[in-house]
Amino acid sequence: MDIEQIRAFVNVASLRSFSEAAEKMFISQPSVSVRIKALEEELGVLLLDRSKAREPVLTEAGQTFLDYAYSIINLQEECREKLSGQREEATGMVYIGASTVPGIYLLPQLLSDFKKKAGSIEFNVNILDTSAVLEGVLNYSYDLGFVGLVKEDDRLTYTSLADDELVLCARPGLVPKPGHEEGVPVEIIFKYHLLMREKGSATRQLLEKKLSETDFDLDSLPGVTYINNLEGIKQAVREGLGVAVISKLSARDLVTAGAAEVFPIRDVDLKRNLYLVYHRSRVLGGAAIKLRDFILEQHRGMA
């Protein structure tokens, strides 16, 4: 079993593209295909279903082998680093998937602090919805993930990094000041046009879950506008298009600028945590290990 065959398989599996895998490895697309075909022949199984028109798909055997393939590659890199005495000087790229709120309002500060200690390590960050981030961690597209929702899966390890809360965000003066110190009643949401995120968003999933536990239903809203971008929703709030239930953390800049007001929502628990998540079985490369350990150490210092 050749390590370059395994690398070709891993790259195609994570990128879901023979051409992108070839570009990443600086070889031709036919060379990628030849390496994977040789690997399949040696193992005696098909690893990739090539019948799909748009992209290769892992077979059941391919999904099983993927865990071993990543372990082999990362163990090789870890061995090389230790033998060369460069463990403390880890270099390379860390691939990160982050959902909107932790990706925009938590991760930049963490990476900035880390960069001061490990300037030779680089980052590739994709901001996606929570579902896509978790899928990317599971299929090894991302070394580390940052999300606002836990999806139970024995393959994933979560660590809570920060507290957050969903609040009602509205243009100043649009929502009457609550007479209750704990915030506005949940029914006030249903008096306004609501601006909502896409289905895969952790914010939307939490809101829908908590409202399902009350007597209120989203079908009772006078109107809804769906915007698959948090900053788009915030600008729509600023312009008075409607109200939104969004992260208190993400609304701070609007409030500071005097462009919005936020109100806690009574009767429903909209508190949540923001998490670091990674694949439990994956052997991370040296750069990803250093970043993960730095973040966990920072978390212990804040706890």
C-alpha positions as CSV (number, residue, x, y, z in Angstrom):
1,M,0.0,0.0,0.0
2,D,1.6,3.2,-1.2
3,I,1.3,6.4,0.9
4,E,0.8,8.5,-2.3
5,Q,-2.1,6.3,-3.2
6,I,-3.6,6.9,0.2
7,R,-3.1,10.6,-0.2
8,A,-4.8,10.6,-3.5
9,F,-7.8,8.9,-2.0
10,V,-8.0,11.2,1.0
11,N,-7.8,14.3,-1.2
12,V,-10.6,13.1,-3.6
13,A,-12.7,12.1,-0.6
14,S,-12.4,15.4,1.2
15,L,-12.5,17.7,-1.9
16,R,-15.1,15.5,-3.7
17,S,-13.3,16.1,-7.0
18,F,-10.6,14.3,-8.9
19,S,-9.5,17.5,-10.6
20,E,-9.2,19.5,-7.4
21,A,-7.3,16.6,-5.8
22,A,-4.9,16.6,-8.7
23,E,-4.4,20.3,-8.4
24,K,-3.7,20.1,-4.7
25,M,-1.1,17.3,-5.3
26,F,0.5,18.9,-8.3
27,I,-0.1,15.9,-10.5
28,S,-2.5,15.1,-13.4
29,Q,-6.1,14.0,-12.9
30,P,-5.4,10.6,-14.7
31,S,-2.5,10.1,-12.2
32,V,-4.9,10.5,-9.3
33,S,-7.3,8.0,-10.9
34,V,-4.5,5.5,-11.5
35,R,-3.4,5.7,-7.9
36,I,-6.8,5.2,-6.4
37,K,-7.5,2.3,-8.8
38,A,-4.3,0.6,-7.8
39,L,-5.3,1.1,-4.1
40,E,-8.8,-0.4,-4.7
41,E,-7.2,-3.4,-6.5
42,E,-4.9,-4.1,-3.6
43,L,-7.7,-3.8,-1.0
44,G,-10.1,-5.7,-3.2
45,V,-12.9,-3.2,-2.7
46,L,-14.4,-0.2,-4.5
47,L,-13.7,2.9,-2.4
48,L,-15.4,5.5,-4.6
49,D,-18.7,5.4,-6.5
50,R,-17.8,7.1,-9.8
51,S,-21.3,6.7,-11.3
52,K,-22.4,10.0,-10.0
53,A,-22.3,12.7,-12.7
54,R,-21.3,15.6,-10.5
55,E,-18.9,14.2,-7.9
56,P,-17.3,10.9,-6.6
57,V,-19.1,9.5,-3.6
58,L,-17.6,7.3,-0.9
59,T,-18.8,3.7,-0.8
60,E,-19.5,2.0,2.5
61,A,-16.0,0.4,2.3
62,G,-14.5,3.8,1.4
63,Q,-16.1,5.5,4.4
64,T,-14.6,2.8,6.6
65,F,-11.2,3.1,5.0
66,L,-11.2,6.9,5.2
67,D,-10.6,6.8,9.0
68,Y,-7.6,4.5,8.6
69,A,-6.3,6.5,5.6
70,Y,-6.2,9.7,7.6
71,S,-4.6,8.0,10.6
72,I,-1.9,6.6,8.3
73,I,-1.1,10.0,6.8
74,N,-1.2,11.9,10.0
75,L,0.9,9.3,11.9
76,Q,3.5,9.6,9.2
77,E,3.6,13.4,9.5
78,E,3.7,13.2,13.3
79,C,6.6,10.7,13.1
80,R,8.5,12.9,10.7
81,E,8.1,15.9,13.0
82,K,9.2,14.1,16.1
83,L,12.2,12.5,14.4
84,S,13.3,15.9,13.0
85,G,12.9,17.5,16.4
86,Q,10.4,20.0,15.0
87,R,7.4,19.1,17.1
88,E,7.6,22.5,18.9
89,E,8.0,24.3,15.6
90,A,5.0,22.7,13.8
91,T,4.2,24.3,10.5
92,G,1.6,23.9,7.9
93,M,-2.1,24.6,7.2
94,V,-5.0,24.0,9.6
95,Y,-8.3,23.5,7.8
96,I,-11.2,25.0,9.9
97,G,-14.9,25.0,9.4
98,A,-16.9,27.4,11.5
99,S,-20.6,28.3,11.7
100,T,-21.4,32.0,11.4
101,V,-21.5,33.3,15.0
102,P,-18.3,31.5,16.3
103,G,-16.6,32.0,12.9
104,I,-17.1,35.7,12.9
105,Y,-17.3,36.8,16.5
106,L,-15.1,34.2,18.4
107,L,-12.6,32.6,16.1
108,P,-10.7,35.7,14.8
109,Q,-9.6,36.6,18.3
110,L,-8.5,33.0,19.1
111,L,-6.5,32.8,15.8
112,S,-4.9,36.2,16.4
113,D,-3.8,35.2,19.9
114,F,-2.5,31.9,18.6
115,K,-0.7,33.5,15.7
116,K,1.4,35.6,18.1
117,K,2.8,32.3,19.5
118,A,2.9,30.2,16.3
119,G,3.5,32.5,13.4
120,S,4.6,29.8,11.0
121,I,1.1,28.0,11.1
122,E,-1.5,29.1,8.5
123,F,-5.2,28.8,8.5
124,N,-7.9,28.0,5.9
125,V,-11.3,29.0,7.3
126,N,-14.7,28.3,5.7
127,I,-17.8,30.0,7.2
128,L,-20.8,27.7,6.7
129,D,-23.9,26.7,8.5
130,T,-23.6,24.3,11.5
131,S,-24.8,21.2,9.6
132,A,-22.2,21.7,6.8
133,V,-19.4,22.3,9.4
134,L,-20.2,19.0,11.2
135,E,-20.4,17.1,8.0
136,G,-17.0,18.5,7.0
137,V,-15.5,17.4,10.3
138,L,-16.9,14.0,9.9
139,N,-15.7,13.5,6.3
140,Y,-12.2,15.0,7.2
141,S,-12.6,18.2,5.2
142,Y,-11.8,20.2,8.4
143,D,-9.3,19.5,11.1
144,L,-11.3,21.5,13.6
145,G,-14.8,22.9,13.7
146,F,-16.5,25.7,15.6
147,V,-20.3,25.5,16.0
148,G,-23.2,26.8,18.1
149,L,-25.1,23.5,18.4
150,V,-24.3,19.9,19.5
151,K,-25.3,17.1,17.2
152,E,-24.9,13.8,19.1
153,D,-22.5,11.6,17.3
154,D,-20.1,9.2,18.9
155,R,-17.4,10.2,16.4
156,L,-17.4,13.8,17.5
157,T,-15.8,15.5,20.6
158,Y,-17.1,18.9,21.7
159,T,-15.7,21.4,24.1
160,S,-17.7,24.4,25.2
161,L,-15.7,27.7,24.7
162,A,-18.1,30.5,25.3
163,D,-21.7,31.4,26.4
164,D,-24.2,33.0,24.1
165,E,-27.9,33.8,24.0
166,L,-30.5,34.5,21.3
167,V,-32.2,37.8,21.8
168,L,-34.8,39.9,19.9
169,C,-33.0,42.5,17.8
170,A,-35.0,45.4,16.3
171,R,-34.5,48.9,15.0
172,P,-34.5,51.5,17.9
173,G,-38.1,52.4,18.8
174,L,-39.8,49.6,16.9
175,V,-40.4,47.4,19.9
176,P,-41.9,49.0,23.0
177,K,-39.6,49.0,26.0
178,P,-40.5,46.0,28.2
179,G,-41.9,46.7,31.6
180,H,-40.3,43.5,32.9
181,E,-36.6,43.4,33.8
182,E,-36.2,39.9,32.3
183,G,-37.1,41.1,28.8
184,V,-40.0,40.8,26.4
185,P,-42.6,38.0,26.3
186,V,-42.2,35.4,23.6
187,E,-45.5,36.3,22.0
188,I,-44.1,39.7,20.9
189,I,-42.1,37.9,18.2
190,F,-45.4,37.2,16.5
191,K,-46.4,40.8,16.2
192,Y,-43.6,41.7,13.7
193,H,-42.2,40.6,10.3
194,L,-39.5,38.1,11.2
195,L,-36.1,37.8,9.6
196,M,-34.8,34.3,9.7
197,R,-31.7,32.3,8.8
198,E,-31.5,29.2,6.6
199,K,-32.5,25.7,7.7
200,G,-29.0,24.5,8.5
201,S,-28.3,27.4,10.9
202,A,-27.8,26.6,14.6
203,T,-29.6,29.8,15.5
204,R,-32.7,28.8,13.6
205,Q,-32.6,25.3,14.9
206,L,-32.5,26.5,18.5
207,L,-35.3,29.0,17.9
208,E,-37.6,26.4,16.2
209,K,-36.9,23.8,18.9
210,K,-37.7,26.2,21.8
211,L,-40.8,27.6,20.2
212,S,-42.1,24.1,19.6
213,E,-42.1,23.7,23.3
214,T,-44.5,26.6,23.7
215,D,-48.1,27.3,22.4
216,F,-46.7,29.5,19.6
217,D,-46.0,28.4,16.0
218,L,-44.0,30.0,13.3
219,D,-46.9,29.6,11.0
220,S,-48.6,32.4,13.0
221,L,-46.1,35.0,12.0
222,P,-47.5,37.9,10.0
223,G,-44.6,37.5,7.6
224,V,-41.1,36.0,7.2
225,T,-38.1,36.9,5.1
226,Y,-35.4,34.2,4.9
227,I,-31.8,35.5,4.5
228,N,-29.0,32.9,4.5
229,N,-26.4,35.4,5.8
230,L,-26.3,36.9,9.3
231,E,-24.8,40.2,8.2
232,G,-27.7,40.5,5.7
233,I,-30.2,40.0,8.5
234,K,-28.5,42.6,10.6
235,Q,-28.6,45.2,7.8
236,A,-32.3,44.3,7.2
237,V,-32.9,45.0,11.0
238,R,-31.0,48.3,10.7
239,E,-33.2,49.3,7.7
240,G,-36.4,48.4,9.6
241,L,-37.5,45.5,7.4
242,G,-38.4,43.4,10.4
243,V,-37.1,42.0,13.7
244,A,-34.7,39.1,14.2
245,V,-33.9,36.6,16.9
246,I,-30.1,36.4,16.7
247,S,-27.0,35.9,18.8
248,K,-26.5,38.6,21.4
249,L,-22.8,38.3,20.6
250,S,-23.4,39.1,17.0
251,A,-25.6,42.1,17.7
252,R,-23.1,44.0,19.8
253,D,-21.8,46.1,16.9
254,L,-25.3,47.2,15.9
255,V,-26.2,48.1,19.5
256,T,-22.9,50.0,20.0
257,A,-23.6,52.0,16.8
258,G,-27.1,52.9,18.0
259,A,-28.6,51.1,15.0
260,A,-30.5,48.4,17.0
261,E,-31.8,47.4,20.4
262,V,-31.8,43.9,21.8
263,F,-34.2,42.4,24.3
264,P,-34.0,39.1,26.2
265,I,-37.0,36.9,25.5
266,R,-38.9,35.6,28.5
267,D,-40.6,32.2,28.8
268,V,-38.1,30.3,26.6
269,D,-34.5,29.4,27.4
270,L,-32.5,30.6,24.4
271,K,-29.1,30.4,26.1
272,R,-26.5,28.2,24.4
273,N,-22.8,27.5,24.1
274,L,-20.3,27.9,21.3
275,Y,-18.2,24.8,20.8
276,L,-14.9,23.5,19.4
277,V,-15.5,20.2,17.7
278,Y,-13.2,17.6,16.2
279,H,-13.3,14.0,15.0
280,R,-12.5,11.7,17.9
281,S,-10.8,9.0,15.8
282,R,-8.7,11.4,13.6
283,V,-5.0,11.7,14.2
284,L,-4.4,15.4,13.8
285,G,-1.3,16.9,12.2
286,G,1.1,18.8,14.3
287,A,-0.2,22.3,13.4
288,A,-3.8,21.3,14.1
289,I,-2.8,19.7,17.5
290,K,-1.0,22.9,18.5
291,L,-4.0,25.1,17.7
292,R,-6.4,22.7,19.4
293,D,-4.3,22.5,22.5
294,F,-3.8,26.3,22.6
295,I,-7.6,26.8,22.4
296,L,-8.3,24.2,25.1
297,E,-5.6,25.8,27.4
298,Q,-7.2,29.2,26.8
299,H,-10.6,27.7,27.7
300,R,-9.2,26.2,31.0
301,G,-7.7,29.6,31.8
302,M,-11.1,31.3,31.4
303,A,-13.1,28.5,33.3
